[in-house]
Amino acid sequence: MNSGIQCLAAVVPLANYFLGDVWKDEINTVNPLGTNGKLSTAFARLVKNMWGGAESSVAPSEVKRECGQVIFYCSTVITVTVSQS
């Protein structure tokens, strides 16, 4: 997962998007399948830490945790849907 995060953070247009604050206005907070911006917020913090230069290394713990929540939620929904079929 670390290499995937590094690849995403190295895409300059994507990094610039999250370095600014425009992304906050585009979060869909009413999507019942979404994270209410938690994953986007975690990624934005990580990108700011990675590109900020204050730290020699940063840990993507918050992004990993939010990804884990999405995976857990999706697997739960799939399990419930299949068992109801």
C-alpha positions in Angstrom: 0.0 0.0 0.0 2.9 2.4 0.7 4.1 2.3 -2.9 0.6 3.0 -4.1 0.3 6.0 -1.8 3.7 7.2 -2.9 2.7 6.9 -6.6 -0.6 8.9 -6.0 1.2 11.6 -4.0 3.9 11.9 -6.7 1.2 12.8 -9.4 1.8 16.6 -9.4 -1.7 17.6 -10.4 -3.3 15.3 -7.8 -0.8 16.5 -5.1 -1.5 20.2 -6.0 -5.3 19.5 -5.7 -4.9 18.2 -2.2 -2.3 20.8 -1.2 -5.0 23.4 -1.9 -8.4 23.5 -0.2 -10.7 23.2 -3.2 -11.1 19.5 -2.6 -13.0 20.3 0.6 -15.8 21.9 -1.3 -16.2 18.8 -3.5 -16.7 16.2 -0.8 -19.9 14.3 -1.1 -21.1 14.1 2.5 -24.5 12.6 1.7 -23.2 9.4 0.0 -24.1 6.5 2.4 -21.3 4.4 0.9 -18.7 7.1 1.3 -16.5 8.1 4.2 -17.8 11.7 4.6 -14.5 13.0 3.6 -12.4 11.1 6.1 -10.3 9.3 3.5 -9.8 12.5 1.5 -8.9 14.5 4.6 -6.4 11.8 5.7 -4.8 11.8 2.2 -4.7 15.6 2.1 -2.8 15.6 5.5 -0.4 13.0 4.3 0.3 14.9 1.0 0.9 18.1 2.9 3.3 16.3 5.2 5.1 14.6 2.3 5.4 17.8 0.3 5.9 20.2 3.2 9.5 19.2 3.7 9.5 19.5 7.5 9.7 15.8 8.0 12.3 13.4 6.5 9.7 10.6 6.6 6.0 10.3 7.2 3.8 7.4 8.1 0.6 6.9 6.1 -1.2 5.4 9.2 -4.3 7.6 9.0 -4.8 6.8 5.2 -4.3 3.1 5.9 -6.8 3.2 8.7 -9.4 4.9 6.6 -8.8 2.5 3.7 -9.3 -0.3 6.1 -12.7 1.1 7.2 -13.8 1.3 3.5 -12.7 -2.3 2.9 -14.4 -3.5 6.1 -17.7 -1.6 5.2 -17.7 -2.9 1.6 -17.0 -6.5 2.7 -19.8 -6.3 5.2 -22.3 -4.9 2.6 -21.3 -7.6 0.2 -21.7 -10.4 2.8 -25.1 -9.1 3.9 -26.3 -8.7 0.3 -25.1 -12.2 -0.7 -26.7 -13.8 2.4 -30.0 -12.1 1.6 -30.1 -13.5 -1.9 
